[in-house]
Each structure stands twice: as C-alpha cells, then as structure tokens.
Amino acid sequence: MAVPLTDQERRKQISVRGIAGLGDVAEVKSSFNRHLHFTLVKDRNVATPRDYYFALAHTVRDHLVGRWIRTQQYYYEKDPKRVYYLSLEFYMGRTLQNTMINLGLQTACDEAIYQLGLDIEELEEMEEDAGLGNGGLGRLAACFLDSMATLGLAAYGYGIRYEFGIFNQKIRNGWQLEEADDWLRYGNPWEKARPEYMLPVHFYGRVEKREGGGVDWVDTQVILAMPYDTPVPGYRNNTVNTMRLWSAKAPDDFKLHNFNVGDYIEAVLDRNLAENISRVLYPNDNFFEGKELRLKQEYFVVAATLQDIIRRFKSSKFGCRDPVRTSFDTFPKKVAIQLNDTHPALAIPELMRILVDVEKLDWEKAWDITCRTCSYTNHTVLPEALERWPVYMFEKLLPRHLLIIYDINQRHLDRIAALFPGDVDRLRRMSLIEEGDPKRINMAHLCVVGSHAVNGVAQIHTDIVKETCNFCYFSQTHPAGWIWPPGRLFDTCVVVGEHAAVAVALDDVTWGLSLIQVLCYHMAKLIIKLITSVGHVINNDPAVGNRLKLIYLENYRVSLAERVIPAADLSEQISTAGTEASGTGNMKFMLNGALTIGTMDGATVEMAQEAGEENLFIFGMRVSDVEEVDKKGYDAREFYERLPELKLAVDQIQNGFFNPEKPDLFKDLVDMLLNHDRFKVFADFESYVSCQDRVSLLFQVKNPRAWTQMVIRNIASSGKFSSDRTIRQYATEIWGVEPSDVTIPPPNEPPFKAQD
C-alpha cells in the first residue's frame, strides 16, 4: 500500500516547470487562440486589431513570466548584491516587439500571426507608449534597465506608475496644445499588481522628542503605495528583472470621521486629492500646489522604495518570508542605490531616518551606511533644472527630513571649516542650505554629499559638476531597439529650448525635419510656434517647391523616434557648449549612420573622440570659449549688427514676416535673444551657417563617397556608446558587482542545473 503523500510533498506539484512555454509556431497560434477567447472573451466576429494585439501580448507574456519567476528564484538562492535604480521617469516606449526579440520569439510570432491572416505590424501599432517618461533622463533609465537584465545583474527599477503621462502634444494653428495622455485606458497587459506589498508613506505631521532621547514623527497623513511590477527581459539569457512602479492609494480609513457627520462627498474628494500623487507625470510647478505635489511625488517613490529594499534585504533567503538579517553592517555589501538625477535625492535623508529612528543606529554608523550605499548621476548643469526646494515647504510636508538635512549640512560644513579655516565664502557655496528669501535646499549638493560616487552623463559634464559643485565619477544608449535600415536625406533636430535656439537658421538646411521635444515653459512654446510659422512660409513658397521642407512632427515619443532616427542623414546637436547634459539621441543617430552637426557639448565631445572630429561637423564655441565670453561680456547686438544674414532673419521674425496677422507675436523671443540670452546663441550663428555650407557641399556637390565613408566610420565607432558597456562600468566601478554571463535555466529545465 502506497504511503500517503504529505502536504509538503503534494505542494511540490505546484511548479512553474509544469507549464509549457512557446516552442514553435503551432504553440504560438494555440496560445493566441486561447487568450483571444478565454482572456479577452472575444471571437473573430467581434475582435478588433486591439483585441488581437492583447491576445498576442498575453501569449508572449506567458512565455516571459516563467522566466521571470525563475529569475527571482535564482536571485533568492544565490543572494547576490542587488542594484536599485531610482528614477521618476522610465521612458520605456512599446514593450511587445522588444520582448519578442529578447526572448527569441519574433520569427515564430511573425509566422504564427501571418498564418492567422493578421498583420503583426498592425498589431504592434495598437500598443500605447508607456506614459512614464518625457526625455533623455527617462530614456536613459529604460536603456539601463534593459542592459542590466542583459548583463545578468540582480537589478530593480523603481518609479511611479503615472495614471497619465506628460501629455499628448497636438499642434493647432502652429501652437502646442496639450491633451491628457491616458495611456492606461485600455489596460496594460505587461504589469502585475502586487497589493500584498502595499506600503504606507507619511506626510505632514510634527516631530516629537522622546524622553530617553531621539525623536518621533507623529500625527502624519498616511498614503498607501501600491506596487505594480513589469518584467524587463535580458537579451537571450532568460534573465527577467523587475521594474516596480508605485501607485498612490488612500487608506480605507482616510477621513472616515467625515462619514459620521454625513459629509460623504468631502471624504471622497479628499481621497481623490490624496491619490493625485501618482496621477500625472511632472505636474506644472508654476504655482504652489503643483510644487508641493511634485515634492510629494519625489518623497512618495523614495519612501515606498526604501521600505521595499529593506524588506528584501532582511528576508533575502530562498523560501523564507521572515526576516533573517537583523544587522545592517552588510547593507552596503548587499544593496546599491543609484539616484537618477536629483528627483530621488530624498533617498538620502529617508534612509538616515529609517536607520536612526526606526532601526536605532547611531548617527555616524547610519551615515557611513548611507554614503556607501548611494550613488548619484547628474543630468544637467542648467540652474533652472537643478532642484532647490523651499525650506518652508519641507517644514510643512516633511518636518523630520528637514531636521535630518540640517544635521547633515552642519556636519558637512564642520568638515569644510576644518579643511579650509576662515573661508566663509566656501562654506556659503558648499552649503546644502542656500540663504535667501526664501531659504532653499540644494538637492544636487545633498546628493553629492550623501553619495560615494557621482557622475555626469557625459565626461564634459562630469568635469563641469566637479568644478561647479566644488566636490565625481558615464551615459549611453541601448542599441538593440535603435538599429534599422537607413532612409533618404533628413536633417533632424530633436530639442527645443533657449539653449538650442540657433535652430532659427534652418534657412540653410537642405531638407529640414524638425522634431521638437515636448516642453511646457512659455519660451519653448513660442519657439514651437515660430518653427511652425517658418515652416508654413517655406512649405507654401512656389519658388522653393520641393527643394526645402520644414516639418514639425507632433507628439514625439519613443515609437516615433524608432521611425525617424533611422531615416536621418544629419543630426543637429546645437546646444551652447556646456549646457546640454549629454543627449542619448545623438548616440542613436550615430548608430543609424546619421552624421552629427553640433557643438562640442555633452556626449558629442566623446563621439568626436571616438570617430575623429573630422568625421563630424563641429561648429561654435568650446566650453573654454564660453567662459572667455562670460568674462568679457556677451553682446548679442554686436553679432546682430555685424552679420547681415542674422540681422535679416531676426528682422523678419520681429517684423511679422512669418506671422503677418500678429506682427509682434514673437516680440518676447526676439527680446530674449537680443537682450537676455544667457545661452549666447548669436555667438555660434556664423560658425553654424558656415558648417551647414560644408554639409551641403559634401552631401550634394563635392563627394557623396566621402559622406558615405564618414557614415561608416561613425557607425564603426559607436560601440562605446552601448549602454551594455556603460552598465559594465557602473557595475564594477560604482556598484561593486560583476556582470554575469550565466544563462538561467528556462522553466522546463531543473532550476540552477548549470550551477549544480
């Protein structure tokens, strides 16, 4: 008689190994059919292309999830040092195609969908771009997550699950209009809600001293952080890492007393206000409530993430739910936290609060752990982009953290005073607190002081951060999603702002395609209106005909970039030297064979070093030249009076040539350029026009073969700018981890067979 199985033995039948993956075209078709009917509850008579997209996405996701589970099992078994990448943006783009490529499923899925009489490209177009980012910062974070999975690093991305993205850009009568980016309206097949890991986040309240020493943060407002996990597959290695995004939820008892007096409506409205934290990406901060909401977003993601990190640190043992680590001595050996710009800077005082107030560590030990754990990437040196929060806002919203920042600053200044006795000006420059009305907290200084490694996203900006912050340790792009067949001649510019306003010289461009990134401030909108107005004149001039076109493509995002960048022949990187943090777009253009016309700024400097400056079209001032101009004083009118071509262009703009219905429309823009231009745009104009003449001569007239040779040299030199190489360097030099070439066994094989 057989011995009855124990419950534990029976439970061994519950295994990911018992679930078949996708092996061939027939299995893809079968899974697709099952999901269309049983997951979406549709048949072919009523199914739409979007339904077919969701059926395919669920089919691919099934194959992905087994590897996702197996990866987490592997991490808990091996207990490696984990890397946590904190960013308020992850510009992921579309997921389906990237996942099929990384899992090796693209050929099978293409054939299966073809055999079912459908068009896979049409289905891919149904996917919404994830509304989680808005530019280079978020795109860099997305590339880095991809590379960390490809290199087998135990890495996690942490951010906010925005209900609405930045906005959908529409151009009406030449003006930018914003529409809500409701990217989740049809649902997201790639994410998994994890309510079991929901965590409380505290705001407001007051600080109360304990009798025996120490303090408590009491009478706080509590918001719950609900995690949503998205798998991030590596390239053909079965590693699937996790991006965990937090959504704000009001607790069940939020304002419950209002129900007792019958004010149901007020209670519901207050719940909605509490959940605004994760409602929209980067709210406009021109008014107080917007700024407070933005600060709430930054603390919300940090507070929830650090609780999650510490939970995982304490329980990092395979099959164990209870804490197994009680000492934080090994925390920096098991945890690396990377701050993507200053937005997650509050991780530093929050980690100190947890270690000192909750875990009861003494200050010096807690500070040592914090500094050895955190590292910081700076994305810009522009003053308006460096965060400086009013002290009074911290007093109201995060009173305990303000006290911690004061303590950090005092100890920091004490060290500086000991090193440089009597240098009061140095103390003022290096303080975390900027005196003024109001007093402000410099978040970049906080990041530098509280991190063991600091880097800019390009070498030139690492150097500038060293000099301007008085205290530094890379950025690239992931090539897999950006290499496509080349197209016909396009001259592209993917930026708008005062520091890149030399784009008004587009009358010298052979074929102009202007792609302008979405920004909200007044001058950027005015520049967009100017470009569309200039385009209207050029595109409707019969004398010009088809010789020159200026096209503005609205709503620029990852999926559009993946079409435009491969079509480009010339990439405009025209920021004033020293003002653009790096740019990952310029690297993508280089990968796809577009030649660069640009200043020696950001990553263009390193691109010129790799490919040779003779293989780029470099114009304008260098950083040293900008510094010289600053010393002498910049006079825009001197260039305006001396350069007839520039004077004609500016006069046409200010006299209403491009907008006769309202001649003074661009008055503010012209006034800025002539009287208040801190980016010194006119100083580069003459050099830019001359450089464009070189471009035209080489491409069309003199030597197309030489152009092709330059293209080949650029592509051949682009390897350095792979984010895989960058992450290897981050891993070894900053995080203290080694990339792994181990291929984790798929779910249908015994776990960790390669290591047994």
C-alpha positions in Angstrom: 0.0 0.0 0.0 1.4 3.4 -1.0 2.4 5.7 1.7 0.2 8.8 1.6 1.9 12.0 0.5 2.4 14.8 3.0 1.0 18.2 2.2 4.5 19.5 1.6 5.1 16.7 -1.0 1.8 17.4 -2.7 2.6 21.1 -3.0 5.7 20.2 -5.0 3.4 19.6 -7.9 2.8 23.3 -7.9 5.7 24.3 -10.1 6.5 26.5 -13.0 8.2 23.5 -14.6 4.8 22.0 -15.3 3.8 24.9 -17.5 4.8 24.6 -21.2 6.4 27.6 -22.9 6.2 28.5 -26.6 8.2 26.1 -28.6 7.0 26.6 -32.2 4.5 28.4 -34.4 1.7 25.9 -33.6 2.1 26.7 -29.9 2.0 30.4 -30.5 -1.2 30.0 -32.5 -2.8 27.8 -29.9 -1.9 30.2 -27.1 -3.1 33.2 -29.1 -6.4 31.5 -29.8 -6.8 30.6 -26.1 -6.2 34.2 -24.9 -8.5 35.7 -27.5 -11.4 33.6 -26.4 -10.7 32.9 -22.7 -8.8 36.0 -21.6 -10.4 38.7 -23.8 -13.7 36.8 -24.2 -13.9 37.7 -27.9 -14.3 35.7 -31.1 -13.1 36.6 -34.6 -16.5 38.0 -35.5 -16.2 40.9 -33.0 -12.5 41.1 -32.3 -10.7 44.3 -33.2 -7.0 44.8 -34.1 -6.5 45.9 -30.5 -8.0 42.7 -29.2 -5.6 40.7 -31.4 -2.8 42.8 -30.0 -3.8 42.0 -26.5 -4.1 38.3 -27.3 -0.5 38.3 -28.8 0.8 40.3 -25.8 -0.7 37.8 -23.3 0.8 34.9 -25.4 4.3 36.4 -25.2 3.8 37.4 -21.6 3.0 33.7 -20.7 6.4 32.7 -22.1 8.1 35.6 -20.3 6.5 35.1 -16.8 8.0 31.6 -16.3 11.5 33.1 -16.8 10.6 36.0 -14.5 9.7 33.6 -11.7 12.8 31.5 -12.3 15.0 34.6 -12.2 13.6 35.7 -8.8 14.2 32.1 -7.5 17.7 32.3 -8.8 18.4 35.6 -7.0 17.0 34.4 -3.7 19.0 31.2 -4.0 22.3 33.0 -4.8 21.7 36.1 -2.7 23.8 38.5 -4.9 24.3 42.2 -4.3 21.2 43.9 -5.7 21.2 47.2 -7.6 18.2 49.5 -7.2 17.8 52.2 -9.9 15.6 55.0 -8.6 14.1 57.3 -11.3 11.0 59.4 -11.6 11.0 58.6 -15.3 11.3 55.4 -17.3 10.7 56.2 -21.0 10.0 52.5 -22.0 8.2 53.0 -25.3 6.4 49.9 -26.5 7.1 46.5 -24.9 5.8 43.8 -27.3 8.5 43.9 -30.0 11.4 44.3 -27.6 10.2 41.3 -25.6 9.8 39.1 -28.6 13.3 40.0 -29.7 14.9 39.4 -26.3 13.1 36.1 -25.8 13.9 34.9 -29.4 10.2 34.7 -30.3 10.0 37.2 -33.1 10.3 34.7 -36.0 7.7 32.3 -34.5 5.3 35.1 -33.7 5.6 36.7 -37.1 4.9 33.4 -38.9 2.0 32.5 -36.5 0.3 35.8 -36.9 0.8 35.6 -40.7 -0.8 32.1 -40.8 -3.7 33.5 -38.9 -4.3 36.1 -41.6 -3.2 39.1 -39.5 -0.6 41.7 -39.8 1.9 41.8 -36.9 3.0 45.4 -37.7 -0.6 46.5 -37.4 -0.9 44.7 -34.0 2.3 46.3 -32.8 0.9 49.7 -33.7 -2.0 49.1 -31.3 0.3 49.3 -28.2 0.4 52.6 -26.4 3.8 54.1 -25.5 4.1 53.7 -21.7 3.5 57.2 -20.3 6.3 57.0 -17.8 8.8 59.5 -19.1 9.4 62.5 -21.3 13.0 62.7 -22.4 16.6 61.7 -22.2 16.5 61.1 -18.5 13.7 58.6 -18.7 15.1 57.0 -21.9 18.5 56.5 -20.3 16.8 54.8 -17.4 14.9 52.5 -19.7 18.1 51.6 -21.7 19.9 50.9 -18.4 17.2 48.5 -17.1 17.4 46.6 -20.4 21.2 46.4 -20.2 21.2 45.4 -16.5 19.0 42.4 -17.4 21.1 41.5 -20.4 24.3 41.5 -18.2 22.6 39.3 -15.6 22.7 41.9 -12.8 20.2 41.5 -10.0 18.7 44.8 -10.6 15.4 46.6 -10.0 13.9 49.8 -11.4 11.7 51.9 -9.0 9.5 54.7 -10.1 5.9 56.0 -10.2 3.0 54.4 -12.1 1.6 57.6 -13.6 -2.1 57.3 -14.5 -1.5 60.0 -17.2 1.8 60.6 -19.0 3.2 64.1 -19.5 0.6 64.9 -22.2 -0.2 64.2 -25.8 1.0 67.1 -27.9 -1.2 68.5 -30.6 -0.3 71.4 -33.0 -3.3 73.6 -33.8 -2.6 76.7 -35.9 1.0 76.4 -35.1 0.5 76.4 -31.3 1.2 73.5 -29.0 -1.9 72.1 -27.2 -1.8 69.6 -24.5 -4.2 66.6 -24.2 -4.2 64.0 -21.4 -2.1 61.0 -22.2 -4.5 58.3 -20.9 -2.1 55.5 -21.8 -3.8 53.1 -19.4 -7.3 53.4 -20.8 -7.3 50.0 -22.4 -5.2 48.4 -19.6 -1.6 47.3 -19.6 -1.0 43.5 -20.3 2.6 43.7 -19.1 2.1 44.8 -15.5 1.1 42.8 -12.4 -0.5 44.5 -9.3 1.1 43.4 -6.0 -1.3 44.6 -3.3 0.3 42.2 -0.8 3.4 44.5 -0.8 1.4 47.7 -0.4 3.3 50.1 2.0 2.4 53.3 4.0 4.0 56.6 3.2 3.8 59.5 5.7 3.4 63.3 5.1 2.9 66.4 7.2 2.7 65.9 10.9 5.2 67.1 13.5 8.4 66.0 15.2 8.2 65.0 18.9 11.2 64.4 21.2 11.3 61.2 23.2 12.1 61.3 26.9 15.0 58.9 26.6 16.4 60.6 23.5 15.6 60.5 19.8 12.5 61.8 18.1 9.3 60.5 16.6 7.4 61.8 13.5 3.8 61.8 14.6 0.3 63.0 13.6 1.1 62.3 9.9 -1.1 61.8 6.9 -0.8 58.3 5.5 -0.9 57.5 1.8 -0.6 53.9 0.7 1.8 52.9 -2.1 0.5 50.1 -4.3 3.2 48.3 -6.3 2.8 47.3 -10.0 5.5 45.0 -11.4 6.6 45.0 -15.0 9.1 42.3 -16.3 12.3 43.5 -18.0 13.8 40.7 -20.1 17.5 40.5 -20.9 18.7 39.5 -24.4 18.5 35.7 -24.9 19.8 34.9 -21.3 16.4 34.0 -19.6 17.1 36.8 -17.1 13.9 38.8 -16.4 14.3 41.6 -13.9 11.6 43.8 -12.4 10.5 47.4 -12.7 8.3 48.2 -9.7 6.2 51.3 -10.0 4.1 52.7 -7.2 0.6 54.0 -7.4 -0.9 56.2 -4.6 -4.0 54.9 -2.8 -5.9 56.5 0.1 -6.1 54.2 3.1 -9.6 52.7 3.9 -10.0 54.9 7.0 -8.9 58.1 5.2 -11.1 61.0 6.6 -13.5 58.3 7.9 -14.9 60.7 10.5 -16.5 62.7 7.8 -18.9 59.9 7.1 -20.1 60.0 10.6 -21.4 63.6 10.0 -22.8 62.8 6.7 -20.2 64.6 4.6 -19.6 61.7 2.2 -18.8 63.9 -0.8 -16.0 65.8 1.0 -14.5 62.5 2.1 -14.5 61.1 -1.4 -13.0 64.3 -2.8 -10.2 64.2 -0.2 -9.4 60.6 -1.1 -9.1 61.7 -4.7 -6.7 64.5 -3.7 -4.6 62.1 -1.8 -4.3 59.8 -4.8 -3.2 62.7 -7.1 0.4 61.9 -6.2 0.6 59.3 -9.0 -2.0 60.9 -11.3 0.3 62.7 -13.8 4.0 62.9 -14.7 5.7 66.0 -13.5 2.9 68.4 -12.9 3.4 72.0 -13.9 5.2 73.7 -10.9 4.5 77.3 -11.7 2.1 77.5 -8.7 2.5 76.4 -5.1 0.2 73.3 -5.2 2.0 72.0 -8.2 5.3 72.3 -6.5 4.1 70.6 -3.4 2.6 67.8 -5.4 5.9 67.3 -7.2 7.8 67.2 -3.9 5.2 64.7 -2.7 5.9 62.5 -5.8 9.6 62.6 -5.1 9.2 61.5 -1.4 6.5 59.0 -2.2 8.6 56.9 -4.5 11.6 57.1 -2.2 9.8 56.2 1.0 8.0 53.2 -0.5 11.1 52.0 -2.3 13.4 52.1 0.7 10.8 50.2 2.8 10.8 47.6 0.0 14.5 47.4 -0.3 15.0 46.9 3.4 12.2 44.2 3.5 14.1 42.4 0.7 17.4 42.8 2.4 16.1 41.4 5.7 14.5 38.4 4.0 16.9 37.5 1.2 16.9 33.8 1.7 15.3 31.3 -0.6 11.8 30.2 0.5 11.9 32.4 3.6 9.3 35.1 4.4 10.6 36.0 7.9 13.5 38.4 8.4 16.8 36.7 8.5 19.1 39.7 8.8 18.9 42.0 11.8 22.3 43.7 11.4 22.8 46.5 8.8 26.6 46.0 8.8 26.3 44.2 5.5 23.8 46.6 3.9 26.2 48.3 1.6 27.6 44.9 0.5 24.1 43.7 -0.5 22.5 46.9 -1.7 23.5 49.6 -4.2 21.1 52.5 -4.8 21.6 54.6 -7.9 19.9 58.1 -7.9 18.9 59.1 -11.5 19.2 62.9 -11.2 18.1 64.9 -8.1 14.5 63.8 -8.1 15.1 60.8 -5.8 17.6 62.8 -3.6 15.3 62.3 -0.6 16.5 58.7 -0.5 19.5 60.0 1.5 17.6 61.6 4.4 14.9 58.9 4.2 17.5 56.1 4.6 19.0 58.1 7.5 15.6 58.4 9.1 14.9 54.7 8.9 18.3 53.7 10.2 18.3 56.2 13.1 14.7 56.5 14.1 13.4 53.0 13.2 16.4 50.7 13.4 18.0 52.7 16.2 21.5 53.0 14.7 23.8 55.8 15.9 24.2 58.8 13.5 27.8 58.1 12.4 27.1 54.4 11.6 23.9 55.3 9.7 25.7 58.0 7.7 28.5 55.6 6.8 26.0 53.0 5.6 24.0 55.6 3.6 27.1 57.1 1.8 28.5 53.6 0.9 25.1 52.6 -0.5 24.0 55.6 -2.6 25.5 57.0 -5.8 24.2 59.8 -8.0 24.0 60.7 -11.7 23.8 64.4 -12.6 21.8 65.2 -15.8 22.2 68.9 -16.1 24.1 72.0 -15.0 21.4 74.4 -16.1 20.3 76.4 -13.0 16.6 76.1 -13.7 16.9 72.3 -13.9 18.8 71.9 -10.6 16.2 71.4 -7.8 16.2 73.8 -4.9 13.2 73.3 -2.6 12.0 76.0 -0.2 12.7 75.2 3.4 9.2 76.3 4.4 7.7 73.5 2.2 9.8 70.9 4.0 8.8 72.3 7.4 5.1 71.7 6.4 5.4 68.5 4.3 8.5 66.6 5.7 9.4 68.1 9.1 11.6 65.2 10.2 13.6 65.2 7.0 14.3 68.9 7.3 15.9 68.3 10.7 18.0 65.4 9.2 19.1 67.7 6.3 20.1 70.4 8.8 22.2 67.8 10.7 23.8 66.5 7.5 24.6 70.1 6.5 26.1 71.0 9.9 28.4 68.1 9.9 29.3 68.7 6.3 30.1 72.4 7.0 32.1 71.4 10.1 34.3 69.2 7.9 34.8 72.0 5.3 35.6 74.5 8.0 38.3 72.2 9.4 39.8 71.8 5.9 39.6 75.5 5.0 39.7 77.6 8.1 38.2 81.1 7.7 36.9 80.5 4.2 33.4 81.8 4.8 32.6 82.1 1.1 33.5 78.4 0.5 31.1 77.5 3.3 28.4 79.5 1.7 29.0 77.9 -1.8 29.1 74.4 -0.5 26.2 74.5 2.0 23.2 72.4 1.4 21.0 75.4 2.5 21.0 78.4 0.3 20.4 81.6 2.2 17.8 84.0 0.7 14.1 84.7 0.8 13.0 82.0 0.9 15.8 79.7 2.1 16.2 76.7 -0.2 17.7 73.2 0.0 20.1 72.5 -2.9 19.2 68.9 -3.8 22.3 68.4 -6.0 24.6 69.3 -3.1 22.7 66.8 -0.9 23.2 64.1 -3.5 26.9 64.8 -3.8 27.5 64.9 0.0 25.4 61.7 0.6 26.9 59.5 -2.2 30.1 57.6 -2.5 30.2 58.1 -6.3 29.0 61.0 -8.5 29.0 61.2 -12.3 27.7 63.3 -15.1 26.0 61.7 -18.1 28.9 62.8 -20.3 32.6 63.3 -19.5 32.4 67.0 -20.1 29.5 67.3 -17.6 31.3 65.2 -15.1 34.1 67.7 -15.3 31.7 70.7 -15.0 30.0 69.1 -12.0 33.4 68.7 -10.3 34.1 72.4 -10.8 30.7 73.9 -10.2 29.7 71.7 -7.2 33.2 72.0 -5.7 33.3 68.4 -5.0 32.7 62.6 -9.4 32.8 59.8 -11.3 29.1 57.7 -17.6 25.7 57.6 -20.2 24.9 55.7 -23.3 22.1 54.1 -25.2 20.9 50.5 -25.8 21.4 49.6 -29.4 19.0 46.8 -29.9 15.9 48.9 -30.4 17.6 51.6 -32.5 19.3 49.9 -35.4 17.1 50.0 -38.6 17.6 50.3 -42.3 18.7 53.9 -43.4 16.4 56.2 -45.3 16.7 59.3 -47.5 18.2 62.6 -46.6 16.7 64.2 -43.4 18.2 66.9 -41.2 16.8 66.4 -37.7 16.7 68.4 -34.6 15.2 66.8 -31.5 15.2 69.5 -28.9 13.6 72.9 -28.2 14.8 75.5 -25.7 16.6 78.7 -25.5 20.0 76.9 -25.3 19.3 75.4 -28.8 17.6 78.4 -30.4 20.2 78.6 -33.2 17.7 76.3 -35.0 16.3 79.6 -36.4 19.0 79.2 -39.0 17.0 76.5 -40.8 17.0 78.5 -44.0 20.4 77.0 -44.6 19.3 73.4 -44.3 18.9 71.3 -47.5 15.8 69.3 -46.2 14.6 70.2 -42.8 12.8 67.8 -40.5 12.2 69.4 -37.1 11.3 67.1 -34.3 10.9 69.1 -31.1 10.6 67.5 -27.7 7.7 68.4 -25.6 8.3 71.2 -23.0 5.9 73.4 -21.1 7.5 76.7 -20.4 6.5 79.9 -22.3 9.6 80.4 -24.4 9.6 76.8 -25.6 6.0 77.1 -26.8 6.9 80.4 -28.6 9.8 78.7 -30.3 7.5 75.9 -31.5 5.1 78.5 -32.9 8.0 80.2 -34.7 9.1 77.0 -36.2 5.7 76.1 -37.5 5.2 79.6 -38.8 8.5 79.5 -40.7 7.6 76.0 -42.0 4.3 77.4 -43.3 6.0 80.1 -45.3 8.7 77.8 -46.7 6.4 74.9 -47.5 4.0 77.1 -49.4 6.5 79.1 -51.3 6.3 78.1 -55.0 9.8 79.3 -55.6 11.1 76.9 -53.1 8.9 74.0 -54.2 10.2 70.6 -53.0 13.8 71.8 -52.6 13.3 72.5 -48.9 10.7 71.4 -46.4 10.4 72.2 -42.7 8.3 69.6 -41.0 7.2 69.5 -37.3 6.2 66.1 -36.2 3.9 66.4 -33.1 3.8 64.1 -30.1 7.4 62.9 -30.4 8.0 59.8 -28.3 9.9 56.5 -28.4 7.8 54.8 -31.1 8.1 57.8 -33.4 11.8 58.1 -32.7 12.3 54.5 -33.8 11.0 55.5 -37.2 12.6 58.9 -37.6 16.1 58.3 -36.3 16.8 55.5 -38.9 15.7 57.9 -41.6 18.0 60.7 -40.6 21.2 61.7 -42.5 22.1 64.7 -40.4 21.7 65.0 -36.6 21.6 68.6 -35.1 23.2 68.8 -31.6 23.2 72.6 -31.4 23.2 73.4 -27.7 25.6 76.0 -26.5 28.7 74.3 -25.2 28.4 73.4 -21.5 24.6 73.5 -21.4 23.4 70.1 -22.6 23.9 67.3 -20.1 24.7 64.6 -22.6 22.0 63.5 -25.0 21.3 59.9 -25.8 19.5 60.8 -29.0 22.8 61.8 -30.7 24.2 58.4 -30.0 21.1 56.7 -31.6 21.6 58.9 -34.7 25.2 57.9 -34.8 24.3 54.2 -34.5 22.0 54.6 -37.5 24.5 56.4 -39.7 23.4 60.0 -39.3 26.3 62.4 -39.2 26.4 65.0 -36.5 26.5 68.7 -36.9 26.9 70.2 -33.4 28.9 72.0 -30.8 31.4 70.3 -28.6 28.9 69.7 -25.8 27.6 66.7 -24.0 28.3 63.3 -25.5 29.2 64.9 -28.8 32.6 65.5 -27.3 33.1 61.8 -26.8 31.6 60.9 -30.1 34.2 63.2 -31.8 36.9 61.5 -29.8 35.8 58.0 -30.9 35.1 58.8 -34.6 37.5 61.6 -35.1 36.5 65.2 -35.1 37.0 65.2 -38.9 34.1 62.8 -39.2 31.6 65.2 -37.5 30.6 68.7 -38.5 31.7 70.7 -35.4 30.9 74.3 -35.1 30.7 77.0 -32.4 32.3 77.8 -29.2 34.0 75.3 -26.9 33.4 75.5 -23.1 36.6 77.5 -22.7 35.4 80.0 -25.3 32.1 80.3 -23.4 34.0 81.1 -20.2 36.0 83.8 -22.0 32.8 85.4 -23.4 31.4 85.4 -19.9 34.4 87.2 -18.6 34.4 89.8 -21.4 30.6 90.1 -21.5 28.3 88.9 -24.3 26.8 91.5 -26.6 24.1 90.0 -28.9 23.6 93.2 -30.7 27.2 93.2 -31.9 26.5 90.0 -33.8 23.1 91.3 -34.9 24.7 94.4 -36.5 27.7 92.7 -38.0 26.1 89.7 -39.7 23.6 90.7 -42.5 22.1 87.2 -42.7 21.4 87.1 -39.0 20.0 90.6 -39.0 17.7 89.8 -41.8 16.4 86.6 -40.1 15.8 88.5 -36.8 14.2 91.4 -38.5 11.8 89.1 -40.4 10.9 87.4 -37.1 10.2 90.7 -35.2 8.5 92.5 -38.2 5.8 89.9 -38.6 7.1 88.3 -41.9 6.3 84.8 -40.6 3.1 85.9 -38.8 1.5 88.9 -40.5 -1.8 88.6 -38.6 0.0 89.4 -35.4 3.4 91.0 -36.2 4.5 91.4 -32.6 3.8 87.8 -31.7 7.5 86.9 -31.3 8.5 90.1 -29.5 9.4 88.2 -26.3 11.6 85.8 -28.2 13.4 88.5 -30.1 13.8 90.5 -26.9 15.3 87.4 -25.2 17.8 86.8 -28.0 18.9 90.5 -28.2 18.9 91.4 -24.5 18.7 88.5 -22.1 20.2 85.5 -23.9 22.4 83.7 -21.3 23.0 80.9 -23.9 24.7 83.3 -26.3 23.0 81.8 -29.4 24.1 84.5 -31.8 27.8 83.8 -31.0 27.5 80.4 -32.7 25.4 81.6 -35.7 28.2 82.5 -38.2 30.0 79.2 -37.5 26.8 77.2 -37.8 25.9 78.7 -41.2 29.5 78.0 -42.5 29.3 74.4 -41.2 25.9 73.9 -42.9 27.6 75.0 -46.2 30.2 72.3 -45.7 27.4 69.8 -45.1 25.6 70.7 -48.3 28.8 70.8 -50.4 29.9 67.3 -49.2 26.5 65.6 -49.5 25.2 67.0 -52.8 28.0 68.5 -54.8 31.5 67.6 -54.0 31.9 64.0 -52.8 29.0 61.7 -51.8 31.5 58.9 -51.5 33.3 60.9 -48.8 30.0 61.3 -47.0 29.4 57.5 -47.0 32.9 56.9 -45.7 32.2 59.3 -42.8 28.9 57.4 -42.1 30.8 54.1 -42.0 33.4 55.5 -39.6 30.7 56.8 -37.3 28.8 53.5 -37.1 32.1 51.6 -36.6 33.0 54.0 -33.7 29.6 53.8 -31.9 30.4 50.7 -29.8 31.5 52.8 -26.8 28.0 54.3 -26.6 26.2 51.0 -26.0 24.5 51.1 -22.6 25.8 47.5 -22.0 29.4 48.8 -21.9 28.3 51.7 -19.7 26.5 49.4 -17.2 29.5 47.1 -17.1 31.5 50.2 -16.0 28.8 51.3 -13.5 28.7 47.7 -12.1 32.4 47.3 -11.5 33.4 50.9 -10.6 30.4 52.2 -8.7 28.1 49.4 -7.6 30.7 46.8 -6.8 29.1 43.9 -8.7 30.2 41.7 -11.5 28.1 41.1 -14.6 27.2 37.5 -15.2 27.2 35.5 -18.4 25.1 32.7 -16.8 22.0 31.7 -18.7 19.4 31.0 -16.2 17.7 27.6 -17.0 14.2 28.0 -18.5 11.2 26.8 -16.6 11.1 23.4 -18.3 14.5 22.5 -17.0 15.7 21.8 -13.5 16.5 25.0 -11.6 20.1 26.1 -11.4 21.3 23.0 -13.3 24.3 24.9 -14.7 25.5 25.6 -11.1 24.9 22.1 -9.7 
